Amino acid sequence: MTAGGQDAGEEPSAARLPSRVAKLLSALFYGTCSFLIVLVNKALLTTYGFPSPIVLGIGQMAATIMILYVSKLSKIIHFPDFDKKIPVKLFPLPLLYVGNHISGLSSTSKLSLPMFTVLRKFTIPLTLLLETIILGKQYSLNIIVSVFAIILGAFIAAGSDLAFNLEGYIFVFLNDVFTAANGVYTKQKMDPKELGKYGVLFYNACFMIIPTFIISVSTGDLQQATEFSQWKNVLFIIQFLLSCFLGFLLMYSTVLCSYYNSALTTAVVGAIKNVSVAYIGMLVGGDYVFSVLNFVGLNICMAGGLRYSFLTLSSQFKPQQPVDKEDIPSDLKN
């Protein structure tokens, strides 16, 4: 067999079995981007009081489109040109993408960082449920017990939240649903032979930026943004542009982490990041109201999340077990 034949034969295997380093680095990259964007968005929406999370989302989509298109023209990356089959291949990802985007920004503006963090942990049980239903995965009793600890802690914290905001709670639960579904469907749709990770990112943003812009105009969101008083503040503009760039990095790192790992691992890395965000949020932001029961609930939820993260990541990064030849698809045997 020639060297070219070996390369062709080994490529499917390499694509299916990414290295442990690639898995780990993609997870760390996602966690870092996710941590930074929560802090920047919180500063924009709460500290500065920027009134339009939808316009901020549009800025992040526009940054994604421009960066990927310029990279494609410069031949740094490749993804397929548009054809009529792409919307069918992607559906329902664009809807989940924009729902995840807007609900996440809206809930960030209406909740304290600790409560936002705790309620975002419902993404984990939702992802577990969706992976069981859609991808047919099964999970151990230890993982299920950890999930119950997360849910119990979240309910205790929410029940004693002195700064309760119904609208914020609705947005964050919607964000949990969209995040879980987006992670699972991204894993399902991201076939390298079709759109690939860059194509998924680019066409998601392209399909949803115009409908989101129409929504912002019809709801008065765009007008509020244009009339905002801080547009002459250089520091605000820098943070707004940083948020747009981080929005692209977050979407890219989410897709990258889902590509190299499971959707559940992506959710777990996000949960680990949320632990640091929660405790930092008690000191900064100025909108967390302390109570003993709320603090106890936060810590139960965090402990369950960390235990769950340890169990999931330790199983994710275990070396691959040898596969019985009878289980290998016929197209990979040749």
Buried (B, 14 or more C-beta within 10 A) or exposed (E): EEEEEEEEEEEBEEEEEEEEEEBBBBBEBBBBBBBBBBBBBBBBBBBBEBBBBBBBBBBBBBBBBEBBBEBBEEEEBEBBEEEEEBEEBBEEBBBBBBBBBBBBBBBBBBBBBBBBBBBBBBBBBBBBEBBEEBEEBEBEEBBEEBBEBBBBBBBBBBEBBEBEBEEBBBBBBBBBBBBBBBBBBBBEBBEEEBBBBBBBBBBBBBBBBEEBBEBBEEEEBBBBBEEBEBEEEEEBEEBBEBBBBBBBBBBBBBBBBBBBBBBBBBBBBBBBBBBBBBBBBBEBBEBBEEEEEBBBBBBBBBBBBBBBBBBBBEBBEEEEEEEEEEEEEEEEEE
